[in-house]
Amino acid sequence: MTNGLSASDHVRGIISDCAQTLYALRVLRAHGMCDTALQAIYKSVVVAKLLYASTAWAGFTTAADRQRVDAFFRRSTRCGFCPPDISSFDELLKVSDEQLFGKIIHNRHHLLHNHLPPPTAASQNYDLRPRIHNRQLPDRSGYLKDCNFFTRLLYNDIYKLILGALYSILGLFRFFSSANCVLTIVLINEYCIVLYCNILESVIVVDLI
């Protein structure tokens, strides 16, 4: 990490180390090793080195850093070392993050489980639809906090869920208006929106998170 909290130097250093590994792969090819075996070694050595401890520094990478790794993948593919169907570096980072996050959130004995924020009040009182997680969202107080592993994963796809909830609310308004019902918003917070239906004389709760 640089003084400016950038992982660019780290990414360049890893790519330089991995480029030296390509020479070893060329030597193995010269001795008759097939492309399938070379690609297996590439994934086991090069890709593993690129992703080593990525959950700790991925949040400090830039788009240019990730594009630099993708360019290295393309060069390796032209040489026949990298599988042509390999995912982009951005996707590989995302999979690595989600695998670790899944282990942490579903295993209360995991070393990092105690670093998770407490469960939300909404998840403890009702469960209207599946959630990505049931944890409170931390404050996004600056660049350093946003790059943190837990902050990145806790907010991951959260806006897609909120957008889905808003579409659900719009669908409810259209449905009830066609039946000459009036829906009134009686409560809205970061967890849910409560609607009141005048004909049914009941409330409808739409979970946001």
C-alpha positions in Angstrom: 0.0 0.0 0.0 1.2 3.5 -0.8 1.0 6.6 1.4 -2.1 7.5 -0.6 -3.8 4.2 0.3 -3.5 2.9 -3.2 -2.9 -0.7 -4.2 -1.6 0.2 -7.7 2.1 -0.5 -6.8 1.0 -3.9 -5.3 -0.9 -4.8 -8.5 2.1 -3.8 -10.7 4.4 -5.8 -8.5 2.3 -9.0 -8.7 2.0 -8.7 -12.5 5.7 -8.4 -12.8 6.2 -11.5 -10.7 3.6 -13.4 -12.7 5.3 -12.4 -15.9 8.4 -14.2 -14.8 6.3 -17.3 -14.3 5.4 -17.2 -18.0 9.0 -17.9 -18.8 8.8 -21.1 -16.7 5.7 -22.1 -18.5 7.5 -21.6 -21.9 10.3 -23.9 -20.7 7.7 -26.6 -19.7 6.1 -26.3 -23.1 9.5 -26.7 -24.8 9.8 -30.0 -22.9 6.5 -31.2 -24.3 3.9 -30.3 -21.7 0.4 -30.0 -23.3 -1.7 -26.8 -23.2 -4.3 -28.3 -20.8 -1.6 -29.0 -18.2 0.0 -25.5 -18.8 -3.4 -23.8 -18.2 -3.9 -25.8 -15.0 -0.6 -24.7 -13.7 -1.4 -21.1 -14.8 -4.6 -21.1 -12.7 -2.9 -22.8 -9.7 0.1 -20.5 -9.7 -0.5 -17.2 -11.5 -4.2 -16.7 -10.8 -3.8 -17.8 -7.2 -0.9 -15.3 -6.8 -3.0 -12.5 -8.2 -5.9 -13.2 -5.9 -3.8 -13.9 -2.7 -5.3 -11.9 0.2 -7.3 -9.9 -2.4 -10.1 -9.3 0.1 -7.8 -7.1 2.1 -6.6 -4.9 -0.8 -9.2 -5.2 -3.6 -11.2 -2.1 -2.3 -8.1 0.1 -2.8 -7.7 -0.9 -6.5 -8.8 1.4 -9.3 -10.4 0.5 -12.6 -7.0 1.0 -14.3 -5.5 -1.6 -11.9 -8.1 -4.1 -12.8 -7.8 -3.4 -16.5 -4.0 -3.9 -16.2 -4.6 -7.4 -14.9 -7.2 -8.1 -17.6 -4.6 -7.1 -20.2 -2.1 -9.5 -18.6 -4.8 -12.3 -18.9 -5.3 -11.5 -22.6 -1.5 -11.6 -23.3 -1.3 -15.0 -21.4 -4.3 -16.3 -23.4 -2.5 -15.4 -26.7 0.4 -17.4 -25.4 -1.9 -20.4 -24.7 -1.2 -20.3 -20.9 -4.4 -18.7 -19.7 -7.8 -20.5 -20.3 -9.8 -18.4 -22.9 -12.9 -18.6 -20.7 -11.4 -17.1 -17.6 -13.5 -14.4 -16.0 -12.4 -10.8 -15.8 -10.3 -9.8 -12.8 -13.2 -7.7 -11.4 -15.4 -10.8 -11.4 -12.7 -13.0 -9.8 -12.3 -10.4 -7.0 -16.1 -10.3 -6.5 -16.2 -14.1 -6.2 -13.3 -14.2 -3.8 -15.0 -11.5 -1.6 -18.4 -13.2 -1.6 -16.9 -16.6 -0.7 -15.1 -15.2 2.3 -18.1 -13.0 3.3 -20.4 -16.1 3.1 -18.1 -18.1 5.4 -17.9 -15.2 7.9 -21.6 -14.5 8.1 -22.8 -18.1 8.2 -20.2 -19.4 10.6 -20.4 -17.8 14.0 -17.2 -19.5 15.0 -15.3 -17.8 12.2 -12.4 -15.6 13.4 -13.9 -12.5 11.8 -17.5 -13.1 12.7 -17.4 -10.9 15.7 -16.3 -8.0 13.5 -19.8 -8.0 11.8 -22.2 -5.2 12.9 -25.2 -6.4 14.9 -28.4 -7.7 13.2 -31.0 -5.1 12.1 -34.1 -4.5 14.1 -36.1 -5.3 11.0 -34.6 -8.8 10.7 -35.4 -9.5 14.3 -39.0 -8.5 14.2 -40.2 -9.7 10.8 -39.0 -11.5 7.7 -41.0 -10.6 4.6 -38.5 -11.6 1.9 -35.0 -13.1 1.6 -32.2 -10.7 2.4 -28.5 -10.8 1.4 -27.7 -10.4 5.0 -29.5 -9.3 8.2 -26.8 -6.9 9.5 -26.9 -3.2 10.1 -25.3 -1.0 7.5 -22.3 0.9 8.8 -21.9 4.6 8.2 -20.0 5.5 5.0 -17.9 8.2 6.5 -15.1 8.4 3.9 -12.9 6.8 1.4 -11.0 4.6 3.9 -14.3 3.3 5.4 -15.8 2.6 1.9 -12.8 0.5 0.9 -13.1 -1.7 4.0 -14.0 -5.3 3.2 -17.0 -5.4 5.5 -18.4 -2.1 4.3 -18.1 -3.1 0.6 -19.8 -6.5 1.2 -22.5 -5.2 3.5 -23.5 -2.7 0.9 -23.0 -5.1 -2.0 -26.2 -5.2 -4.3 -28.2 -3.4 -1.5 -29.3 -0.7 -3.9 -30.7 -3.4 -6.3 -32.8 -4.7 -3.4 -34.1 -1.3 -2.6 -35.0 -0.7 -6.3 -36.8 -4.0 -6.3 -38.8 -3.0 -3.3 -39.7 0.3 -4.9 -41.0 -1.5 -8.0 -43.1 -3.7 -5.7 -44.6 -0.6 -4.1 -45.4 0.8 -7.5 -47.1 -2.4 -8.5 -49.2 -2.3 -5.3 -50.3 1.2 -6.1 -51.3 0.2 -9.6 -53.2 -2.9 -8.4 -55.1 -1.2 -5.7 -55.9 1.9 -7.7 -57.5 -0.3 -10.4 -59.7 -1.7 -7.6 -60.6 1.8 -6.5 -58.6 1.4 -3.3 -56.5 4.2 -1.8 -53.1 3.4 -0.4 -51.6 5.8 2.1 -48.0 5.8 3.3 -48.1 5.8 7.1 -44.5 5.0 7.9 -41.2 5.1 6.1 -37.7 4.5 7.4 -34.5 2.8 6.4 -36.0 -0.7 6.9 -39.5 -0.7 5.5 -42.5 1.3 4.1 -45.9 0.8 5.8 -49.0 1.4 3.6 -52.6 1.6 4.7 -55.4 0.3 2.5 -58.8 2.1 3.1 -61.0 -0.7 1.8 -59.2 -3.7 3.5 -58.7 -1.5 6.6 -55.3 -3.2 7.0 -51.6 -2.3 6.6 -49.1 -3.6 4.1 -45.5 -3.7 5.0 -42.9 -3.6 2.2 -39.4 -4.6 3.5 -36.6 -2.4 2.0 -33.5 -4.2 3.3 
